[in-house]
Amino acid sequence: MLSLIAGPAVTMTVQHAAGPTATHHAVQAATDINAYIAAQGFANPAITTYATTFTKGFAYRNGVGRPEGIVIHETANPNSTIDNEIAYMQREWMTNYAYVHAFVDGSRIINIHPTDYGVWGAGPAANARYIQIELVQAHSLDEFARSVNNDAYYTAYLLKQYGLPVSLADTAGSGTVWSHNAVSSYLGGTDHTDPVGYFAQWGYDMDQFFALVQKKYNALNGGGPTADLDQVVSSKGENLYGQVQGNNINGTYVLTSQGFRLEKMSAAYDGQVFRIDQSAQTDKGVTMYEMADESGKGLFWAISSQVDVLGTWHPTPAATLQPASGIFTVTSGGRGTPVLDAPGGLNRQARFLAAPTRWQVHGVGTTPDGQRYYKVGTNQWVSAATGNYAGATPPAAETPTRTPVNGVVRIASTTGAHVYGSPQQNPTGRVLPANSAWRAFEKATFKDGSVWYRVSGKEWIPGTAATWQAAAGNNGGQTSPAVATHVLSGAQAQVTAAGGAQLRRSPTDSTAAGQLAAGSRWRVNKAAVLANGQVWYLVGTNQWLSSQQAVLNNGQLLPLQGIVRITASAGATMINTAGQSLPGVLRTGSRWQVTGFRVVNGTAQYRVATNAWVTAGQSAFQ
């Protein structure tokens, strides 16, 4: 028998229902598993993320990214493994109507669905509030101790991530840590009692589990025993650079004399590229990277599995630049050819062009070592070694017929719409997310019938990627009526139109009301958002400035409180602060708390979660 450090072993009789026949098992259990965990100094495992198969994800009742706590489950299957449990749930959830966020056993924590969105784990009331974690059944006391250690760590990790306190709900029906049994007792919608009976088999209960969660939570706050820290066994200098993976909230660490300590949970670095100047191996088998600035000054440490290494760090070489005109076809396998910021430079955007895409070449650069690079965009270069260049000058581009329009284009392509600097030419690398709506100002039609829409000053998208909707009440260029007017504080608009901006008497009245010089700045008192998503700024008495001719606070967040209702028939696709699509769709008719406002490329956006926005074209402010 496994010997634990606190108290004698006890024998417990546990009854299990199995069909019409009940069986009894005498189970040897320890009186203090938490003391054993402390004595062994178990490491906290890395968190592995699998792609979700659950397509019914939804926002919590308080919004996306706003869970209220954690529900603890156990699998009730002594003959299964974590891999089998995950495979079964990801395959059969549509039949069993059950899906959780993560599974935990004695060695692994595996997340299978973004914790910012709800799942089907413990009845409607709990599903709308809580993250759900399944604990895989163990076969020895040591394995059980390791599994609850991991479960408690992940519970504390998530509470810390979402800024939630630590409180046990099992005694009073209110708190952030729930057993499935407590959900059945206090919230209803389910009749399960796990993990209470399973814990009892090992002489354990929710009070002991909660104490372990509290200890892990305190350690994440910088306290706790040094046994929880990974010790460095070797380290070496590195000359690399990489991107912090942007699909989850990552931990940043500091290195102390006692080992690595978790500093904080943050999404602030997700997607950013840093220099890597040092690596370290820990006694728990974890590789850590020190992320640094351009000069090599260390900023923080990150687990290597959360960093995508992009290559060797090096200064940008001098290059001889020459004009060139042709087509570059990517042939490089894998992710494709990296997009560099200069000839022989770095892939600071962590962007790759896949084979066999073709790109217009606007110049060529040769570095001192004789390597050639082709310019395929502004500050965008690719190595000649990663593709084929056809240098024959292409025929003169057709000049399309361009006509002004007034309406909205909604991105219909599931992969989004690529943005070009002009119709059919000069890809910018930017992609407008699927189902987002954008104000259109001009249409370009080619002889073959293909259509392109201008959605900003020099930004065009192909008509094949979008659906067109004329503005309501379109009459001689007049815009649709305002659906919301926002009083703004500290707002300023700068005229970006090269020839200056023409003011109007009102957003729905095309009568001229003055002219503003290019580059001039003006205080904005109100912003009027039209039904098609277009925005107008009040800069003087009966003087309104179009968002297509000016930028508001450089696209930054402005404070705004209120509610938006989703009006798009297919629901609303959210985007993050960087303009990238987020998983899930907000249901048509659902209402969401607004905590901020901004205008990007002339279109109003409302913030409905910390890093989630919906466009005015998909919603109505109330």
Beta strands, then each sheet from edge to edge (+ up, - down):
strand 1: 10-18
strand 2: 21-29
strand 3: 47-49
strand 4: 69-74
strand 5: 102-104
strand 6: 109-111
strand 7: 130-135
strand 8: 177-179
strand 9: 232-244
strand 10: 250-256
strand 11: 259-266
strand 12: 273-282
strand 13: 287-292
strand 14: 298-303
strand 15: 307-312
strand 16: 320-322
strand 17: 326-330
strand 18: 337-338
strand 19: 352-353
strand 20: 358-361
strand 21: 363-366
strand 22: 372-377
strand 23: 380-383
strand 24: 387-390
strand 25: 401-411
strand 26: 417-422
strand 27: 425-432
strand 28: 437-445
strand 29: 451-456
strand 30: 459-462
strand 31: 466-470
strand 32: 482-495
strand 33: 501-506
strand 34: 509-516
strand 35: 521-530
strand 36: 535-540
strand 37: 543-546
strand 38: 550-552
strand 39: 562-566
strand 40: 572-575
strand 41: 581-586
strand 42: 591-594
strand 43: 596-600
strand 44: 603-609
strand 45: 612-615
strand 46: 619-621
sheet 1: 1+ 2-
sheet 2: 3+ 6+ 5- 7- 4- 8-
sheet 3: 14+ 13- 12+ 9- 15+
sheet 4: 10+ 11-
sheet 5: 16+ 21- 22+ 23-
sheet 6: 20+ 17- 24+
sheet 7: 18+ 19-
sheet 8: 30+ 29- 28+ 25- 31+
sheet 9: 26+ 27-
sheet 10: 37+ 36- 35+ 32- 38+
sheet 11: 33+ 34-
sheet 12: 42+ 39- 46+
sheet 13: 40+ 41-
sheet 14: 43+ 44- 45+
end
